[in-house]
Amino acid sequence: MQAWITQFRKGLVELCVMAAIREDEAYGYQIVEKLGQVAGLELTESTVYPVLARLAQQRCVTVRTAPSPSGPPRRYYRLSETGRTRLAEMIGHWEFIQKSVAGLIQGAHS
């Protein structure tokens, strides 16, 4: 069962990361903390940071570096217009699939 749960979470990581920065920019660890508060996700830095790097490479997020009050500079992430468009498409697909699977589970598609 654990392998299925892990794969299920992996499929949702990009959607969740993008949703976490939909309204405001945030630095990586803030995103990890925000997602860590969502029951069932249990996402770690080693999962979130590669997704942020890929989203930056795909120009779905913009990145700016700013000094940190302590430690190395922080990288702040914000959704770009490309990212906003992709997130809207992903949410639409998520809602469609969620509704379809719920119907299947409840026996509506038998």
Secondary structure, 3 states (H helix, E strand, C coil): CHHHHHHHHHHHHHHHHHHHCCCCCEEHHHHHHHHHCCCCCCCCHHHHHHHHHHHHHCCCEEEEEECCCCCCCEEEEEECHHHHHHHHHHHHHHHHHHHHHHHHHCCCCC
